[in-house]
Amino acid sequence: MGSHPDADLHPVATGPAKTIVDAHQKEEGLKLYSGWFCPFVQRAWTVLEEKHIPYQYIEVNPYNKGPDLLSLNPRGLVPTLQYNAKPLFESTVICDFLEDAYPTHGPSLFPADPFDRARMKIWQDYCTSRIIPAFHRFLQWQPMSDKEGLERVRKEFVEAWRVWSAEMEEGEGPFFMGKEPMMIDFVVAPWAVRLWVFDHFKEGLGIPAEGKGGEHEKTWARFRKWLKAIEERPSVKNTLSDKEHYLPIYNRYHLDTAQSEMAKAVRKGRGVP
Ligand SMILES: N[C@@H](CCC(=O)N[C@@H](CS)C(=O)NCC(=O)O)C(=O)O
């Protein structure tokens, strides 16, 4: 297992995330088994922060799985949550659980109106089933000399964001459901704040710049408004580490040498596990 390409990733959170990690070392009944770099972790982590739920942060390397993590989650993935000594995993399940188990902690991240809540779930599922797999297909595209293929995966990714953004176009926002952020925003935020990887590795993201959105300018303006709001949200911003430590990880995805379950699943066209 020590030979796994990601087994030697930077061991701890840095930058803004380090401050939060340091503040959550005290023993608590609720424990977050985390990898500082993991976007799925960031979903659960932002929800914990938004709701001011007391938790203990435990850094583990899921590519070099120790017995503690494996005893809680047989697949050995992060995030894994320990709640009163019982384990839970799968980031979206954890996010929903935190909302259900701590209803009086902070504002609810579920809309009060049942219709709004159901509609939010449709577009939240879209993030997991379309946007995120398209993110990884684009990032993993090789060879870079196949420009036609690169354009195809880039367009597919940009189109997924456009369709999603059109759903919030009529609303003032800035968040998907309105003035306040809801679960949907935190479910997709980790990938939104990692969009820079496409400028770094894939010759540009391809989302139109201001005024360049043509017939979809209104949709892209709404997307930009959302992106700015989510990037500036403290729970999102402060659970990020320094960019330099993400680079080797994303470089391996870009070169398609990543060995994680997620990478394998994307390669087989299964989307994200
Ligand atoms: N479907 C899972 C995915 C979690 C996941 O893929 N986490 C990665 C780190 S970002 C992991 O633990 N990988 C270890 C491995 O693939 O063995 C979720 O939503 O929680």
The ligand as an SDF file (V2000), in Angstrom:
LIG
                    3D

 20 19  0  0  0  0  0  0  0  0999 V2000
  -18.4830    8.4000   -2.8600 N   0  0  0  0  0  0  0  0  0  0  0  0
  -17.5630    8.7710   -1.8230 C   0  0  0  0  0  0  0  0  0  0  0  0
  -16.2330    9.1360   -2.4470 C   0  0  0  0  0  0  0  0  0  0  0  0
  -15.1480    9.4570   -1.4160 C   0  0  0  0  0  0  0  0  0  0  0  0
  -13.7430    9.3550   -2.0390 C   0  0  0  0  0  0  0  0  0  0  0  0
  -13.5770    8.9090   -3.2030 O   0  0  0  0  0  0  0  0  0  0  0  0
  -12.7320    9.7740   -1.2620 N   0  0  0  0  0  0  0  0  0  0  0  0
  -11.3680    9.5960   -1.7150 C   0  0  0  0  0  0  0  0  0  0  0  0
  -10.4850   10.7760   -1.3640 C   0  0  0  0  0  0  0  0  0  0  0  0
  -10.9770   12.2320   -2.2360 S   0  0  0  0  0  0  0  0  0  0  0  0
  -10.7750    8.3870   -1.0030 C   0  0  0  0  0  0  0  0  0  0  0  0
  -10.9830    8.1670    0.1820 O   0  0  0  0  0  0  0  0  0  0  0  0
   -9.9960    7.5720   -1.7560 N   0  0  0  0  0  0  0  0  0  0  0  0
   -9.3200    6.4220   -1.2480 C   0  0  0  0  0  0  0  0  0  0  0  0
   -9.3590    5.2760   -2.1940 C   0  0  0  0  0  0  0  0  0  0  0  0
   -9.8590    5.4410   -3.3300 O   0  0  0  0  0  0  0  0  0  0  0  0
   -8.9250    4.1830   -1.8280 O   0  0  0  0  0  0  0  0  0  0  0  0
  -18.1670    9.9300   -1.0100 C   0  0  0  0  0  0  0  0  0  0  0  0
  -18.9900   10.6550   -1.5780 O   0  0  0  0  0  0  0  0  0  0  0  0
  -17.8640   10.0610    0.1760 O   0  0  0  0  0  0  0  0  0  0  0  0
  1  2  1  0
  2  3  1  0
  2 18  1  0
  3  4  1  0
  4  5  1  0
  5  6  2  0
  5  7  1  0
  7  8  1  0
  8  9  1  0
  8 11  1  0
  9 10  1  0
 11 12  2  0
 11 13  1  0
 13 14  1  0
 14 15  1  0
 15 16  2  0
 15 17  1  0
 18 19  2  0
 18 20  1  0
M  END
$$$$
